């Protein structure tokens, strides 16, 4: 993905950074914690940047936050994500009560969104096959708008 990825994302959206850059130790802990193999695109994001918030639409706040490795473990534990959706890992949120996760759902492996208050694999909505597709190609942005 490299820095070029963020150059492209920055052209399309407002990207805000906060929190911490994930270090090797926290990434290894997350890899050990996760019940699934997390796509490398996520690790490329969290090692290049701090936690990021991407404002997709200016009219109203529609965006996503991508969590650091440490926060990812905290949030997955805090909400018992794997208890309710076993083959998944939550990696962020939309700031409106929904979590963004990698999971294998009805449309195969990819990015899904589901309410924190209704963690159920049957309730997950498919967004796209990857963060790159969502952020660079705009695939699934309509799902975020209507969520």
PyMOL commands that set and color helices and strands:
alter all, ss='L'
color gray80, all
select helices_A, chain A and resi 2-12+24-33+40-48+69-78+81-84+116-118+121-123+131-137+141-145
alter helices_A, ss='H'
color red, helices_A
select strands_A, chain A and resi 14-18+51-57+62-66+88-93+98-105+108-115+125-128
alter strands_A, ss='S'
color yellow, strands_A
deselect
rebuild
show_as cartoon
